Amino acid sequence: MKTKVVLWGENASNEKILLALELLERDNKVMLYVFPLEVATEEFYQSLLDHWREGKTVEFPNPHQVIERPLSVTEGLLPDDIKVERTDIISRAQAEWHFVVLSSKLYEMYRSELDEIKEKIDHLSEYDDKLWAEAKTFWTKVQDQVREQNLFKEHSAILKERTNILFDKLKELKKSLQGEFEKTSQEVSAKFFEEIKEIEDKLEKGLGLKPLFEQMKAIQEKYYKAQMTKEDRKNVWDKLDGTFKALKEKKPAGGGGNRDFDKSRVQARYDGLIDTISKMEKSILRDKQDYDFQVKKIEQTDGQLEMQIRKAKLKMLEERISSKNDKLQDMYKVRKELEVKMSKDEQRRVVEEKRNEVKEVVKQKIADSIEIAKEERETMADLLENAAAKIKEGKGAKKPKESLLDSITESVKDTFEDVVDTVKAVAEVAEDKIEDVVDSLGDKMDVAEDKVESMVQAVGEKLGVTKDKMDEVIDQIEDKLDVVEDKIEATIDALTSDDKDKKEEEEKEA
């Protein structure tokens, strides 16, 4: 827990200043150092963050102001004429520092009690079971405070080290009982090995991993509480560690399923956010449970100091829960934004897939219509060739006239090529342009009929064919052209109708 804070603020003149706060826990005071903007360089600011907060010495530039403030639950850490934007940092520091002071007092109380026990043990000439029980009771009491995190690690480490020294002295006096302790330790360790062996056998048989993990955790909990010699404890721990590793190796790769490495950037960000939200919610839940626990414990406290510590912890937990809740609400907002974005992306993807499907259907139907046009074109060419042959047979046409008839056939073939090219063009345009092409197709078919009629009349006049005969040939050609036009237009009309229906469905779904 940090006992130094660095942040920016403003003085009574609304001038920007750099603030450095330091807790003097033994004196129950807070030292406030105020640096004006002209000396608060970026380099000095970083040195406060990176070095001074970590306990290293940093030379303070002049001019700067030093303000001494008492640490109080009711009064703020800062004077009224100094304002900061991050008031939550100050509130949290005040709650935590009050706890730091009380925790330090608790440590001093335990250290004094430990000194009394040490003095008694130093005067022993033989092992005293009562002193062993007294030392054990003391250490149990310290462990309870450590578990509840009422003592800092460095303080609990010192108490543990000094208590262990006292236990070692008592153990020296307890050598006569050492043999029995070693025997008991061997029995306890043997039982551990037996239980671990059963789990290894189940693992070899391929039984469920999760129940085996739970059993191993239960054994581990018993291990921490068991009384064994140092050697037996190490052997049991090595066996526990090896079995845990064997269980983990049996787990499926990726922790229960193949991961989807093709997720979009937004999806990956969303997944990470959901994981962070889950952790934050669990963290707040733990703090609330700890808060409820402290409330219940206040009713069972033995001394005034312990009650003050628990009240300080309640204040600290309140600030911590409030700060975490603010962050969690921001996470919820971002989650909602990402969900809306992913929903819109998914809708666009579905619409795009349906549009592509429609395009493929349109292209396939147009390809079919092109085949129909091709067959009709070949039939039309045969009809023109037969008509030309009849005209030639009826009038005994000469070679130059045959050339004219060939030109009719070629000209009509070219006209049909133009019509087919028009139909092909439909496949290259967007679906909402198909209706425009129908008009173009009708114009080209009219041109084809005019060309055929004009050329047949011109050839017929030169060959001396009667008007009735020419009209008969022209009617046959025009009938055939009408059939082709009707089939192509019917196909395109069907495509246009289908396309409109699908568009309306897409708009409704969107």
C-alpha positions in Angstrom: 0.0 0.0 0.0 1.6 3.3 -1.1 2.3 5.9 1.5 3.2 8.6 -1.0 1.0 10.3 -3.6 1.9 12.6 -6.5 -0.8 14.5 -8.5 -1.5 17.9 -10.1 -3.8 20.6 -8.6 -4.6 24.3 -8.4 -4.0 26.9 -5.7 -6.4 29.6 -4.6 -5.3 31.8 -7.6 -6.3 28.9 -10.0 -2.6 28.4 -10.8 -1.5 24.9 -11.7 0.7 23.3 -9.0 2.3 19.9 -8.4 1.5 18.1 -5.1 3.4 15.4 -3.3 1.9 13.9 -0.2 3.8 11.6 2.3 2.4 9.7 5.3 4.4 9.8 8.5 2.7 6.8 10.1 4.5 6.9 13.5 3.6 10.6 14.0 0.1 10.2 12.5 0.8 13.1 10.2 0.8 13.9 6.5 3.5 16.1 4.9 2.3 18.1 1.8 4.9 19.4 -0.6 3.7 22.1 -3.0 5.7 22.9 -6.2 4.8 25.9 -8.4 4.6 25.3 -12.2 7.9 27.0 -12.9 9.9 24.3 -11.0 7.5 21.4 -11.7 9.2 20.1 -14.9 8.3 16.9 -16.6 11.6 15.4 -15.5 11.0 16.2 -11.9 7.4 14.9 -12.1 8.6 11.6 -13.5 11.4 11.3 -10.8 8.7 11.7 -8.1 6.6 9.0 -9.7 9.4 6.6 -10.5 11.8 7.1 -7.5 10.3 9.2 -4.6 7.2 7.1 -4.4 9.3 4.0 -4.2 11.3 5.3 -1.2 14.3 6.6 -3.0 15.8 10.1 -2.3 14.8 12.9 -4.7 16.2 16.4 -4.3 13.3 18.9 -4.2 13.8 22.1 -6.3 13.2 25.6 -4.8 11.0 27.3 -4.3 8.5 24.9 -2.8 6.1 24.9 0.1 5.9 22.4 3.0 2.6 21.9 4.8 2.1 19.6 7.8 -1.3 18.2 8.2 -2.8 15.8 10.9 -4.2 12.6 9.6 -7.9 12.6 10.5 -11.0 10.7 9.5 -13.1 13.8 9.5 -10.7 16.5 8.0 -9.3 16.3 4.5 -5.7 15.8 3.5 -5.5 19.1 1.6 -6.1 22.7 2.7 -9.3 24.3 1.6 -7.5 26.6 -0.9 -6.0 23.7 -2.9 -8.1 21.8 -5.4 -7.4 18.7 -7.3 -9.3 17.1 -10.2 -8.8 13.5 -9.0 -10.5 13.8 -5.6 -11.0 10.1 -5.6 -7.2 9.6 -5.2 -7.2 11.8 -2.1 -10.2 10.2 -0.6 -8.8 6.7 -1.1 -5.4 7.7 0.2 -7.0 9.2 3.3 -8.9 5.9 4.0 -5.9 3.7 3.3 -3.5 5.8 5.4 -5.8 5.8 8.3 -5.6 2.0 8.1 -1.8 2.1 7.7 -1.5 4.0 11.0 -3.8 1.7 12.9 -2.0 -1.4 11.4 1.3 0.0 12.5 0.0 0.4 16.0 -1.3 -3.2 15.9 2.2 -4.3 14.8 3.9 -2.4 17.7 1.5 -4.0 20.1 2.3 -7.5 18.9 6.0 -6.8 18.9 5.8 -5.7 22.5 3.9 -8.8 23.4 6.5 -10.9 21.6 9.3 -9.3 23.5 7.6 -10.4 26.8 7.4 -14.0 25.5 11.0 -13.9 24.4 12.2 -12.7 27.9 10.4 -15.6 29.5 11.9 -18.2 27.1 15.4 -16.7 27.5 15.2 -17.5 31.2 14.1 -21.2 30.7 16.5 -24.0 31.7 14.2 -26.8 30.5 11.3 -27.2 28.2 8.1 -25.5 29.4 4.9 -26.7 27.7 3.0 -23.7 28.9 5.4 -21.3 27.1 5.1 -23.4 24.0 1.3 -23.0 24.2 1.6 -19.3 24.9 3.9 -18.8 21.9 1.6 -20.9 19.7 -1.5 -18.9 20.8 0.4 -15.7 20.0 1.3 -16.8 16.6 -2.2 -18.1 15.9 -3.5 -14.6 16.8 -0.9 -13.0 14.4 -1.9 -15.4 11.6 -5.5 -14.4 12.0 -4.6 -10.8 11.5 -2.4 -11.7 8.5 -5.2 -13.6 6.9 -7.5 -10.7 7.4 -4.8 -8.4 6.0 -4.7 -6.2 9.0 -0.9 -6.4 9.1 1.4 -5.5 6.3 3.6 -8.1 4.7 6.9 -6.6 6.0 5.5 -6.4 9.6 4.1 -9.9 9.5 7.4 -11.2 8.1 9.3 -9.6 11.0 6.9 -11.1 13.5 7.1 -14.5 11.8 10.9 -14.4 11.8 11.1 -13.5 15.5 8.5 -16.0 16.5 10.3 -18.8 14.6 13.4 -17.9 16.5 11.5 -18.4 19.8 10.1 -21.7 18.5 13.5 -22.8 17.5 14.8 -22.2 21.1 11.8 -24.1 22.5 12.5 -27.0 20.0 16.0 -27.2 21.3 14.6 -27.8 24.7 12.2 -30.2 23.3 14.7 -32.7 21.9 13.4 -35.5 24.0 10.1 -35.2 22.2 11.7 -34.9 18.8 11.7 -38.6 18.1 7.9 -38.8 18.5 7.4 -35.7 16.3 9.4 -37.3 13.5 7.4 -40.5 13.8 4.2 -38.5 13.6 5.5 -36.6 10.6 6.4 -39.8 8.8 2.9 -41.1 9.3 1.3 -37.8 8.1 3.5 -37.7 5.0 2.8 -41.4 4.3 -0.9 -40.7 4.3 -0.3 -37.8 1.9 1.6 -40.0 -0.5 -1.1 -42.6 -0.3 -3.8 -40.1 -1.2 -1.8 -38.7 -4.1 -1.1 -42.2 -5.4 -4.8 -42.9 -5.6 -5.3 -39.8 -7.7 -2.4 -40.8 -10.0 -4.0 -44.2 -10.5 -7.3 -42.5 -11.4 -5.5 -40.3 -13.9 -3.9 -43.3 -15.6 -7.4 -44.8 -16.0 -8.5 -41.7 -17.8 -11.1 -40.5 -15.2 -12.5 -36.9 -15.3 -9.9 -34.2 -14.7 -12.0 -31.7 -12.9 -12.9 -34.0 -9.9 -9.2 -35.0 -9.7 -8.2 -31.3 -9.6 -10.6 -30.7 -6.8 -9.3 -33.6 -4.8 -5.7 -32.3 -5.3 -6.7 -28.9 -4.0 -8.2 -30.5 -0.9 -5.0 -32.4 -0.3 -3.0 -29.2 -0.8 -5.2 -27.4 1.9 -4.5 -30.2 4.4 -0.8 -30.0 3.5 -0.6 -26.4 4.6 -2.2 -27.2 7.9 -0.3 -30.4 8.6 2.6 -30.7 11.1 5.6 -32.4 9.5 9.3 -32.2 9.6 11.0 -29.9 7.0 12.2 -32.9 5.0 8.8 -34.7 5.0 7.2 -31.4 4.0 9.5 -30.9 1.1 9.0 -34.5 -0.1 5.2 -34.2 0.1 5.3 -30.8 -1.7 7.4 -32.2 -4.6 4.9 -35.1 -5.0 2.0 -32.6 -5.0 3.7 -30.4 -7.5 4.5 -33.3 -9.8 1.0 -34.6 -9.8 -0.5 -31.1 -10.4 1.8 -30.8 -13.5 0.7 -34.2 -14.8 -3.0 -33.2 -14.5 -2.3 -29.9 -16.3 -0.6 -31.8 -19.2 -3.7 -33.9 -19.7 -5.8 -30.8 -20.2 -6.9 -30.2 -23.8 -4.8 -27.6 -25.7 -6.2 -24.1 -25.6 -8.1 -24.7 -22.3 -11.2 -26.5 -23.7 -11.7 -25.7 -27.3 -10.1 -24.4 -30.4 -9.9 -20.7 -30.5 -11.3 -18.7 -33.4 -8.2 -16.8 -34.6 -10.3 -15.2 -37.4 -12.3 -12.9 -35.2 -12.7 -9.3 -36.2 -10.9 -6.6 -34.3 -14.2 -5.5 -32.7 -15.0 -9.0 -31.7 -11.6 -9.5 -30.1 -12.0 -6.2 -28.3 -15.5 -7.2 -27.1 -14.2 -10.6 -25.8 -11.4 -8.9 -23.9 -13.9 -6.4 -22.4 -16.3 -9.2 -21.3 -13.4 -10.9 -19.6 -12.3 -7.7 -17.8 -15.9 -6.9 -16.8 -16.2 -10.4 -15.3 -13.0 -10.0 -13.3 -14.1 -6.5 -12.1 -17.5 -7.8 -11.0 -15.9 -10.6 -9.1 -13.5 -8.2 -7.5 -16.3 -5.9 -6.4 -18.2 -9.0 -5.0 -15.1 -10.0 -3.0 -14.8 -6.5 -1.6 -18.5 -6.5 -0.6 -18.1 -9.8 1.1 -15.1 -8.5 2.9 -17.1 -5.5 3.9 -19.9 -7.6 5.3 -17.4 -9.7 7.1 -15.8 -6.6 8.8 -19.3 -5.4 9.8 -20.0 -8.7 11.6 -16.5 -8.7 13.1 -17.0 -5.3 14.7 -19.6 -6.8 17.0 -17.0 -9.4 18.2 -13.9 -7.2 18.7 -12.1 -7.4 22.0 -10.2 -4.1 22.0 -10.6 -0.5 21.0 -7.7 -0.7 18.6 -9.0 -3.7 16.7 -12.4 -1.9 16.4 -10.7 1.2 15.0 -8.8 -1.0 12.5 -12.0 -2.6 11.3 -13.7 0.7 10.9 -10.8 2.0 8.9 -11.0 -1.1 6.7 -14.7 -0.4 6.2 -13.9 3.1 5.0 -11.2 1.8 2.8 -13.4 -0.8 1.3 -16.2 1.7 0.7 -13.8 3.9 -1.3 -12.4 0.9 -3.2 -15.9 -0.4 -4.1 -17.0 3.1 -5.2 -14.0 3.5 -7.4 -14.4 0.1 -9.0 -18.1 0.7 -9.6 -17.3 3.8 -11.5 -14.9 1.9 -13.8 -17.4 -0.9 -14.2 -20.2 1.5 -15.4 -17.8 2.9 -18.0 -17.1 -0.7 -19.1 -20.8 -1.4 -19.4 -21.2 1.7 -21.7 -18.4 0.5 -23.9 -19.9 -3.0 -24.0 -23.2 -1.6 -25.2 -21.5 0.5 -27.9 -19.6 -2.6 -29.2 -22.7 -4.8 -29.1 -24.6 -2.1 -31.2 -21.7 -2.0 -33.7 -21.4 -5.8 -34.0 -25.2 -6.0 -34.5 -25.0 -3.5 -37.4 -22.0 -5.2 -38.9 -23.9 -8.6 -38.8 -27.0 -7.0 -40.5 -24.8 -5.6 -43.2 -23.1 -8.9 -43.7 -26.4 -10.8 -44.0 -27.8 -8.2 -46.5 -24.6 -8.4 -48.6 -24.8 -12.2 -48.7 -28.4 -12.1 -49.8 -27.6 -9.5 -52.5 -24.8 -11.7 -53.8 -27.1 -14.7 -53.9 -29.6 -12.6 -55.9 -26.9 -11.5 -58.4 -25.9 -15.1 -58.9 -29.5 -16.2 -59.6 -29.9 -13.2 -62.1 -26.7 -14.1 -63.9 -27.7 -17.7 -64.2 -31.2 -16.9 -65.6 -29.7 -14.4 -68.1 -27.2 -17.1 -69.2 -30.2 -19.4 -69.9 -31.9 -16.6 -71.9 -28.8 -16.2 -74.0 -29.0 -19.9 -74.9 -32.6 -19.4 -76.0 -31.6 -16.5 -78.2 -28.8 -18.5 -79.7 -31.2 -21.3 -80.7 -33.6 -18.9 -82.2 -30.9 -17.1 -84.1 -29.8 -20.4 -85.7 -33.4 -21.2 -86.6 -33.8 -17.7 -88.2 -30.7 -18.2 -90.2 -32.0 -21.5 -91.6 -35.3 -19.8 -92.5 -33.5 -17.0 -94.4 -31.4 -19.4 -96.3 -34.4 -21.5 -97.3 -36.3 -18.4 -98.4 -33.3 -17.3 -100.5 -33.1 -20.7 -102.1 -36.8 -20.6 -103.1 -36.4 -17.2 -104.7 -33.4 -18.4 -106.6 -35.1 -21.6 -107.8 -38.2 -19.7 -108.9 -36.4 -17.2 -111.1 -33.3 -19.0 -112.1 -31.1 -16.5 -110.4 -27.5 -16.0 -111.6 -24.4 -15.8 -109.6 -24.5 -12.0 -108.9 -28.0 -12.5 -107.5 -26.8 -15.3 -105.3 -24.3 -12.9 -103.8 -27.1 -10.5 -102.9 -29.0 -13.3 -101.2 -25.9 -14.2 -99.2 -25.6 -10.6 -98.1 -29.2 -10.8 -96.7 -28.4 -13.8 -94.7 -25.2 -12.3 -93.3 -26.9 -9.0 -92.5 -29.7 -10.6 -90.6 -27.1 -12.7 -88.7 -25.2 -9.6 -87.7 -28.5 -8.0 -86.5 -29.1 -11.0 -84.3 -25.6 -10.8 -82.9 -26.4 -7.2 -81.9 -29.6 -8.5 -80.1 -27.7 -11.2 -78.3 -25.0 -8.7 -77.2 -27.7 -6.6 -75.7 -29.0 -9.5 -73.6 -25.4 -10.3 -72.5 -25.0 -6.8 -71.3 -27.8 -7.4 -68.8 -25.6 -9.7 -66.9 -23.0 -7.0 -66.5 -25.2 -4.3 -65.0 -26.6 -4.0 -61.4 -29.9 -5.7 -60.8 -31.8 -2.4 -60.5 -30.9 -1.6 -64.2 -32.6 -4.6 -65.9 -35.8 -2.8 -66.8 -33.9 -0.1 -68.6 -32.4 -2.8 -70.9 -35.8 -4.1 -72.0 -36.5 -0.9 -73.9 -33.1 -1.1 -75.6 -33.9 -4.7 -76.6 -37.2 -3.7 -78.1 -35.6 -1.0 -80.2 -32.9 -3.4 -81.5 -35.6 -5.9 -82.5 -37.5 -3.2 -84.4 -34.3 -2.3 -86.3 -33.8 -6.0 -87.1 -37.3 -6.3 -88.6 -36.8 -3.1 -90.7 -33.5 -4.3 -92.0 -34.8 -7.7 -93.0 -37.9 -6.2 -94.7 -35.9 -3.6 -96.6 -33.3 -6.1 -97.9 -35.8 -8.7 -98.9 -37.8 -6.2 -100.9 -34.7 -4.8 -102.6 -33.5 -8.3 -103.6 -37.0 -9.3 -104.6 -37.4 -6.3 -106.9 -34.1 -7.0 -108.6 -35.1 -10.7 -109.1 -38.6 -9.9 -110.3 -40.3 -11.7 -107.4 -44.0 -10.8 -107.0 -45.1 -8.6 -104.1 -47.2 -11.4 -102.6 -44.2 -13.8 -102.5 -42.0 -11.2 -100.9 -44.7 -10.4 -98.3 -45.0 -14.1 -97.5 -41.2 -14.3 -96.9 -41.2 -11.1 -94.8 -44.1 -12.3 -92.7 -42.3 -15.5 -91.9 -39.2 -13.7 -90.8 -41.1 -11.1 -88.7 -43.1 -13.9 -87.0 -39.9 -15.6 -86.0 -38.3 -12.3 -84.7 -41.4 -11.7 -82.6 -41.1 -15.1 -81.0 -37.5 -14.4 -80.1 -38.3 -10.9 -78.7 -41.2 -12.3 -76.6 -39.1 -15.0 -75.1 -36.3 -12.7 -74.2 -38.6 -10.0 -72.7 -40.5 -12.6 -70.7 -37.2 -13.9 -69.2 -36.0 -10.4 -68.3 -39.5 -9.5 -66.9 -39.3 -12.5 -64.6 -35.8 -11.5 -63.5 -37.0 -8.0 -62.7 -40.0 -9.2 -60.8 -37.9 -11.6 -58.7 -35.2 -9.0 -58.0 -37.8 -6.5 -56.8 -39.4 -9.0 -54.5 -36.0 -9.9 -53.0 -35.1 -6.2 -52.5 -38.3 -5.6 -50.6 -37.6 -8.6 -48.4 -34.0 -7.3 -47.7 -35.4 -3.9 -46.8 -37.9 -5.4 -44.4 -35.2 -7.5 -42.7 -32.8 -4.6 -42.5 
